[in-house]
Amino acid sequence: MSGASGGAFGGLFDSRTLAKMGVGFAISLLLVYLLGTAVGWERTLDQLAAADPLWIAAGCLSTFLCLASWGRAWQIVLAVGGVEVPYRKLVVTYFAATFANYVTPFGQAGGEPFIAYVLARDTEADYEQSLASVVTADLLNLLPFFNFAAVGTAYLVVQTSLGDTETVGNLVLVLGLLAVSIPLLVWFGWRHRWAVEEVVVWLVRPVARFTGRVSVDGTRGRIERFYASLEDIASEPRELARALGYSYVGWLFFTLPLVAALRAVDATMRTLLVFFIVPASTIAGLVPTPGGLGAVEGALTGLLVEIGELPADTAFAVTTLYRVESFVFALVVGGIAALWVTARV
């Protein structure tokens, strides 16, 4: 299985894929540069140079603990599905999959199939089991996402001077629509699986006429095995509750790097606002750039200015530190993990 795992990540390090990644990062960094130019690089760099390295290190540690917690939730869900994987092995795979998700355009918008592929290659799980576990873990992560956002939104409503802007209202509307529509889609996909199966088969049928790599019967079988794996996972609510607990812990650690970034430059902002700002800025990560690079920086800087009432240069400095503590740090650690998985024998 390890050799296959190497193949799963080996494609990330070939010259063609690296070239595509380079183009994606170049465009994203250009957007970040233009944002910094608009805000003022000199004032921002002065604040970054004076930032407290201990707070930056604390933010990086929080990101590490976040990913480790989500990896533990992943392990519990996988075990419920009948696949036992040692945590010390699975957490490396999780970090590596996070790296792949961050460097791949559209990865943040729908990297589950690729992560499931990596998991299936690096464990004893088949693809359908892996995909079911990844989807379940992602759905569990949505609950703390919306709960944290709800706490931040409630605080904004109380703080009327902060919550009257059009931008805030639009973000609250988007979060509210997601909170309603996603559960409805999940419910429909579960209760009307026959409809999901027919739609997928309808999409696959014309492709199957031109290639032997896919077939209608094979697709039906995969969908049925996927739903069977979901049923196995759903039959253990206590274990799912344990996994949900780790999801909440992970989300708490996911928000704390922003607090650390604020402290690093001695910026003052109401702490509870991070529970709105972090989930709201995460939505920008769905754009087709590696890790949402460029879009997240713009959204987060704007939110810190408009909601956090920070000066633009301070907001951009905080944003930069936050992305170093979260995105860049995860890339470095995840990249090392991906190389390790690739070379593992």
Secondary structure, DSSP 4 states (H G I P E B T S, - for coil): -HHHHHHHHHGGGSHHHHHHHHHHHHHHHHHHHHHHHHH-HHHHHHHHHT--HHHHHHHHHHHHHHHHHHHHHHHHHHHHTT----HHHHHHHHHHHHHHHHHSTTHHHH-HHHHHHHHHHHSS--HHHHHHHHHHHHHHHHHHHHHHHHHHHHHHHHSHHHH-SHHHHHHHHHHHHHHHHHHHHHHHHHHTHHHHHHHHHHHHHHHHTT-SS--HHHHHHHHHHHHHHHHHHHT-HHHHHHHHHHHHHHHHHHHHHHHHHHHHTT----GGGHHHHHHHHHGGGGSSSGGGTTHHHHHHHHHHHHTS---HHHHHHHHHHHHIIIIIHHHHHHHHHHHHHHH--
